[in-house]
């Protein structure tokens, strides 16, 4: 990591492009700073990020929207794993 970023306590998502996950309960989430969708079906979503892969599993998963910066998923979220 960068000592200047740490010393100034700057947000890592802005400085490094680190992924951000905003989870609302267990039924929706917003993922920011992802690079690409690797795999997607109603039970699993795997995303590529600058820091590795994120896997979200659940039931009736649906991508509500996505663009080059963020996406919103809905469904019954069960597990989030960093691969």
MIVEX-707678 format. One record per residue: residue number from 1; residue in three letters; y, x, z of N, C-alpha, C in turn. Coordinates in Angstrom, 3 decimals, decimal comma. Example, Ala and Ser with C-alpha at 12.3 -4.5 7.8 and 13.67 -1.06 7.14 Angstrom:
! MIVEX-707678
<rec 1; 'ala'; <-5,690; 13,190; 7,800>; <-4,500; 12,300; 7,800>; <-3,300; 13,200; 7,800>>
<rec 2; 'ser'; <-2,250; 12,850; 7,080>; <-1,060; 13,670; 7,140>; <0,030; 12,900; 7,870>>
***
This chain:
! MIVEX-707678
<rec 1; 'unk'; <-1,178; 0,825; 0,000>; <0,000; 0,000; 0,000>; <1,252; 0,876; 0,000>>
<rec 2; 'unk'; <2,355; 0,251; -0,254>; <3,625; 0,946; -0,360>; <4,336; 0,918; 0,995>>
<rec 3; 'unk'; <4,655; 2,103; 1,563>; <5,309; 2,125; 2,877>; <6,670; 1,441; 2,897>>
<rec 4; 'unk'; <7,400; 1,466; 1,782>; <8,708; 0,813; 1,727>; <8,550; -0,700; 1,838>>
<rec 5; 'unk'; <7,575; -1,234; 1,097>; <7,309; -2,679; 1,156>; <6,912; -3,070; 2,572>>
<rec 6; 'unk'; <6,058; -2,255; 3,193>; <5,616; -2,545; 4,561>; <6,779; -2,435; 5,555>>
<rec 7; 'unk'; <7,584; -1,393; 5,415>; <8,694; -1,165; 6,339>; <9,738; -2,285; 6,249>>
<rec 8; 'unk'; <10,029; -2,723; 5,029>; <11,013; -3,783; 4,842>; <10,422; -5,177; 5,017>>
<rec 9; 'unk'; <9,107; -5,245; 5,226>; <8,378; -6,497; 5,416>; <8,613; -7,470; 4,257>>
<rec 10; 'unk'; <8,564; -6,925; 3,037>; <8,712; -7,746; 1,840>; <7,415; -8,495; 1,570>>
<rec 11; 'unk'; <7,481; -9,666; 0,961>; <6,262; -10,444; 0,702>; <5,359; -9,745; -0,311>>
<rec 12; 'unk'; <4,105; -9,575; 0,041>; <3,139; -8,880; -0,820>; <2,860; -9,627; -2,113>>
<rec 13; 'unk'; <2,935; -10,951; -2,081>; <2,690; -11,701; -3,312>; <3,744; -11,385; -4,356>>
<rec 14; 'unk'; <4,977; -11,197; -3,932>; <6,058; -10,885; -4,867>; <5,983; -9,429; -5,319>>
<rec 15; 'unk'; <5,775; -8,516; -4,389>; <5,787; -7,084; -4,700>; <4,544; -6,619; -5,442>>
<rec 16; 'unk'; <3,395; -7,164; -5,108>; <2,137; -6,693; -5,683>; <1,460; -7,709; -6,595>>
<rec 17; 'unk'; <1,973; -8,918; -6,685>; <1,307; -9,950; -7,470>; <0,038; -10,439; -6,814>>
<rec 18; 'unk'; <-0,030; -10,343; -5,493>; <-1,215; -10,771; -4,749>; <-1,383; -12,287; -4,861>>
<rec 19; 'unk'; <-2,622; -12,754; -4,932>; <-2,846; -14,196; -5,021>; <-2,448; -14,908; -3,728>>
<rec 20; 'unk'; <-1,950; -16,125; -3,891>; <-1,590; -16,983; -2,767>; <-2,388; -18,270; -2,868>>
<rec 21; 'unk'; <-2,975; -18,703; -1,774>; <-3,701; -19,965; -1,741>; <-3,030; -20,873; -0,723>>
<rec 22; 'unk'; <-2,656; -22,053; -1,152>; <-2,076; -23,073; -0,280>; <-3,081; -24,223; -0,243>>
<rec 23; 'unk'; <-3,741; -24,400; 0,874>; <-4,763; -25,429; 0,999>; <-4,216; -26,561; 1,860>>
<rec 24; 'unk'; <-4,314; -27,783; 1,351>; <-3,886; -28,960; 2,086>; <-5,138; -29,715; 2,513>>
<rec 25; 'unk'; <-5,446; -29,621; 3,795>; <-6,678; -30,247; 4,285>; <-7,882; -29,684; 3,577>>
<rec 26; 'unk'; <-8,819; -30,545; 3,235>; <-9,987; -30,074; 2,487>; <-10,101; -30,753; 1,126>>
<rec 27; 'unk'; <-8,977; -31,320; 0,665>; <-9,036; -32,076; -0,586>; <-8,150; -31,559; -1,719>>
<rec 28; 'unk'; <-7,283; -30,573; -1,453>; <-6,496; -30,027; -2,555>; <-5,992; -28,638; -2,217>>
<rec 29; 'unk'; <-5,733; -27,871; -3,262>; <-5,222; -26,523; -3,079>; <-4,407; -26,082; -4,277>>
<rec 30; 'unk'; <-3,476; -25,187; -4,036>; <-2,678; -24,569; -5,094>; <-2,932; -23,076; -5,029>>
<rec 31; 'unk'; <-3,254; -22,482; -6,159>; <-3,509; -21,054; -6,253>; <-2,433; -20,446; -7,139>>
<rec 32; 'unk'; <-1,737; -19,444; -6,615>; <-0,697; -18,758; -7,374>; <-1,148; -17,328; -7,683>>
<rec 33; 'unk'; <-0,614; -16,772; -8,751>; <-0,852; -15,383; -9,154>; <-2,306; -15,104; -9,539>>
<rec 34; 'unk'; <-2,938; -16,015; -10,221>; <-4,269; -15,740; -10,749>; <-4,106; -15,233; -12,181>>
<rec 35; 'unk'; <-5,119; -14,528; -12,681>; <-5,046; -13,984; -14,042>; <-5,753; -14,870; -15,058>>
<rec 36; 'unk'; <-6,959; -15,328; -14,708>; <-7,719; -16,138; -15,654>; <-8,784; -16,950; -14,932>>
<rec 37; 'unk'; <-9,260; -17,978; -15,624>; <-10,378; -18,789; -15,134>; <-11,646; -18,186; -15,716>>
<rec 38; 'unk'; <-12,564; -17,786; -14,854>; <-13,827; -17,195; -15,306>; <-14,879; -18,271; -15,493>>
<rec 39; 'unk'; <-14,961; -19,179; -14,531>; <-15,981; -20,234; -14,570>; <-15,416; -21,481; -13,916>>
<rec 40; 'unk'; <-15,770; -22,633; -14,477>; <-15,268; -23,885; -13,907>; <-16,222; -25,018; -14,217>>
<rec 41; 'unk'; <-16,636; -25,738; -13,180>; <-17,346; -27,008; -13,326>; <-17,022; -27,842; -12,090>>
<rec 42; 'unk'; <-17,648; -28,984; -11,951>; <-17,280; -29,891; -10,853>; <-17,666; -29,377; -9,468>>
<rec 43; 'unk'; <-18,490; -28,313; -9,398>; <-18,924; -27,775; -8,105>; <-18,423; -26,367; -7,813>>
<rec 44; 'unk'; <-17,801; -25,710; -8,786>; <-17,433; -24,314; -8,600>; <-16,263; -23,922; -9,503>>
<rec 45; 'unk'; <-15,404; -23,062; -8,963>; <-14,288; -22,509; -9,721>; <-14,200; -21,033; -9,360>>
<rec 46; 'unk'; <-14,262; -20,162; -10,366>; <-14,116; -18,726; -10,141>; <-12,909; -18,255; -10,929>>
<rec 47; 'unk'; <-11,998; -17,593; -10,208>; <-10,762; -17,096; -10,809>; <-10,708; -15,580; -10,711>>
<rec 48; 'unk'; <-10,146; -14,962; -11,724>; <-9,890; -13,529; -11,692>; <-8,456; -13,330; -11,212>>
<rec 49; 'unk'; <-8,249; -12,410; -10,271>; <-6,919; -12,081; -9,776>; <-6,733; -10,571; -9,839>>
<rec 50; 'unk'; <-5,546; -10,124; -9,575>; <-5,263; -8,694; -9,555>; <-6,084; -7,987; -8,478>>
<rec 51; 'unk'; <-6,417; -8,693; -7,404>; <-7,155; -8,114; -6,284>; <-8,654; -8,378; -6,314>>
<rec 52; 'unk'; <-9,159; -9,005; -7,354>; <-10,583; -9,325; -7,439>; <-10,775; -10,777; -7,817>>
<rec 53; 'unk'; <-11,949; -11,306; -7,500>; <-12,282; -12,681; -7,869>; <-12,240; -13,592; -6,645>>
<rec 54; 'unk'; <-11,859; -14,836; -6,893>; <-11,872; -15,876; -5,859>; <-12,809; -16,973; -6,340>>
<rec 55; 'unk'; <-13,738; -17,368; -5,465>; <-14,657; -18,464; -5,794>; <-14,417; -19,611; -4,830>>
<rec 56; 'unk'; <-14,218; -20,782; -5,398>; <-14,037; -22,004; -4,609>; <-15,191; -22,930; -4,947>>
<rec 57; 'unk'; <-15,904; -23,388; -3,933>; <-16,997; -24,323; -4,163>; <-16,682; -25,638; -3,457>>
<rec 58; 'unk'; <-17,265; -26,701; -3,983>; <-17,051; -28,021; -3,409>; <-17,699; -29,089; -4,252>>
<rec 59; 'unk'; <-17,245; -30,297; -4,091>; <-17,761; -31,441; -4,839>; <-16,614; -32,107; -5,590>>
<rec 60; 'unk'; <-16,899; -32,564; -6,791>; <-15,923; -33,274; -7,625>; <-14,632; -32,486; -7,820>>
<rec 61; 'unk'; <-14,762; -31,165; -8,017>; <-13,581; -30,340; -8,221>; <-12,960; -30,653; -9,579>>
<rec 62; 'unk'; <-11,653; -30,735; -9,583>; <-10,919; -31,034; -10,807>; <-9,635; -30,215; -10,805>>
<rec 63; 'unk'; <-9,348; -29,562; -11,929>; <-8,078; -28,866; -12,060>; <-7,034; -29,899; -12,456>>
<rec 64; 'unk'; <-6,126; -30,169; -11,551>; <-5,071; -31,165; -11,783>; <-4,071; -30,653; -12,828>>
<rec 65; 'unk'; <-3,677; -29,385; -12,687>; <-2,831; -28,735; -13,698>; <-3,002; -27,228; -13,572>>
<rec 66; 'unk'; <-2,667; -26,509; -14,610>; <-2,611; -25,055; -14,537>; <-1,636; -24,533; -15,584>>
<rec 67; 'unk'; <-1,041; -23,398; -15,286>; <-0,190; -22,686; -16,228>; <-0,394; -21,195; -15,995>>
<rec 68; 'unk'; <0,471; -20,361; -16,530>; <0,251; -18,915; -16,415>; <0,485; -18,387; -15,008>>
<rec 69; 'unk'; <1,091; -19,177; -14,124>; <1,405; -18,715; -12,772>; <0,583; -19,356; -11,667>>
<rec 70; 'unk'; <0,287; -20,635; -11,802>; <-0,407; -21,323; -10,714>; <-1,243; -22,483; -11,226>>
<rec 71; 'unk'; <-2,074; -22,998; -10,326>; <-2,890; -24,166; -10,643>; <-3,095; -24,989; -9,386>>
<rec 72; 'unk'; <-3,354; -26,276; -9,608>; <-3,652; -27,186; -8,502>; <-5,038; -27,754; -8,725>>
<rec 73; 'unk'; <-5,866; -27,658; -7,673>; <-7,204; -28,226; -7,757>; <-7,340; -29,329; -6,717>>
<rec 74; 'unk'; <-8,149; -30,327; -7,063>; <-8,439; -31,433; -6,155>; <-9,949; -31,617; -6,094>>
<rec 75; 'unk'; <-10,386; -32,240; -5,048>; <-11,798; -32,499; -4,830>; <-12,127; -32,238; -3,372>>
<rec 76; 'unk'; <-13,391; -32,208; -3,066>; <-13,835; -31,903; -1,714>; <-14,100; -30,402; -1,630>>
<rec 77; 'unk'; <-13,133; -29,643; -1,099>; <-13,255; -28,189; -1,010>; <-14,176; -27,823; 0,150>>
<rec 78; 'unk'; <-15,187; -27,020; -0,132>; <-16,164; -26,659; 0,900>; <-16,022; -25,210; 1,353>>
<rec 79; 'unk'; <-15,841; -24,288; 0,390>; <-15,851; -22,873; 0,739>; <-14,954; -22,099; -0,229>>
<rec 80; 'unk'; <-14,247; -21,103; 0,318>; <-13,435; -20,200; -0,489>; <-13,903; -18,785; -0,161>>
<rec 81; 'unk'; <-14,286; -18,048; -1,194>; <-14,819; -16,703; -1,010>; <-14,070; -15,700; -1,881>>
<rec 82; 'unk'; <-13,868; -14,511; -1,348>; <-13,335; -13,407; -2,130>; <-14,519; -12,567; -2,573>>
<rec 83; 'unk'; <-14,655; -12,384; -3,878>; <-15,803; -11,647; -4,413>; <-15,415; -10,224; -4,764>>
***
